[in-house]
Amino acid sequence: MKPTDASLSVMERYDAAAEPVEPAPPRRPLRPAWIEINIRHLRRNFEIVNAFKPRHVQVLAVVKDEGYGHGALTVGRAALDAGAACLGVATLDEALALRENGLDAPILVLGPQQQAELPWCVRHALTCAVQDAAQVKALAHAAARARQRVPVHLKLNTGMNRYGIRWTEALSLVELILAQPSLELQGVFSHFAMSDEADKSFALLQLERFQSVLAQLAARGIHVKYRHLCNSGGLLDLPQAHFDMVRIGLLPLGVYPSRVCRRLPGLETVMTVKARIASIQEIGPGETVGYGLRYTAPNHRRIAVLPVGYGDGFPRVRNQGGALIHGRCAPLVGGVAMDALMVDITDIPEAGLWDEAVLLGRQGDAEITVQDVAQLKNSVSYDVLTGWRARLPRVRVTE
Ligand SMILES: *Cc1c(COP(=O)(O)O)cnc(C)c1O
């Protein structure tokens, strides 16, 4: 019953702290760099999503990669409490970690499964995404041996060209699934390659292909409980593609998949990355900061050291970005090291040792958004959220 992930075990510690035991065990001090997961925001975001989606549309909460770095259990439980029908993960390991922590809700394994993994899926009541005949037969065999009838979701490739059976070849696989007494065709789904950009033409082409398969099923009187195509971008911008269920990961975390997709008022970012000032250096004109002497002070400067670096997932930039201290932005100076980065606090004279700094999120009226950090990384918001390493402790706050 031990959590497999370092970040989860930290959360367990904080859970234990919430229920006082006599005598109180001494709590290990928190590292002065950490991630706060705001449970109140998370719960409210799920409520906002629920209020936005049509009532009949179910939610499959995607909690792969530790719930995009927020803790799969934390996000999964909030989702289920808010009425989600199902959770989605990428790998068998992720699904088993949830089961080991006592989560018995339906879990769809979205990623590929090797043949040897299928009996494990059956044993732990996981729902498989199937995409080829060999996998269907092997799963049917594993289910029959366990004397079970297990649900499967058929994955269609409608243009992403990653996983799934081509939409033009889906029908024979459907018939193979229906011929297996140990399998139940519970879902049919596909995945958008571009749902959150202003140009929806490719998404609409994928929708058309998806609908052509659904029409073939309907013509044969085949009823499937869950037809699903939308991710967060699709939920926001493609109401005609909602069908019976939407698979959403990013949106309930209070982050939008792009700059142009629809906004839901009230959504708030769940993750905040913080550190405390661990050292302060006063330097004179001409002196440099950090490895490679990448910053030279033009005059007297006051430099704060934050004990977080690229080894924690902070982008390895130099003289770009910054941190919020006392509600103002302290620009990053020099290069980011593995365990430390330096910011200029000359203009924040009240800043002192062990004061709190925000590297991602809000402080007072100031904010460093996930998008801001994504720009530093030359990447997308998903990569920023999942990029923080396990050595940064996750702390759940209810604020
Ligand atoms: C990750 C993933 C999602 C969730 O996408 P978001 O944009 O985070 O909502 C949905 N479906 C599949 C197949 C995925 O891999």
The ligand as a Gaussian input file, in Angstrom:
#p B3LYP/6-31G(d) Opt

LIG

0 1
 C       -3.762000      13.799000     -22.323000
 C       -4.957000      13.373000     -23.035000
 C       -6.178000      14.056000     -22.874000
 C       -6.329000      15.313000     -22.027000
 O       -6.003000      16.463000     -22.761000
 P       -6.123000      17.924000     -22.110000
 O       -5.788000      18.839000     -23.216000
 O       -5.141000      17.968000     -20.979000
 O       -7.507000      18.091000     -21.627000
 C       -7.287000      13.531000     -23.507000
 N       -7.204000      12.433000     -24.280000
 C       -6.043000      11.766000     -24.473000
 C       -6.015000      10.563000     -25.345000
 C       -4.890000      12.227000     -23.883000
 O       -3.736000      11.565000     -24.088000

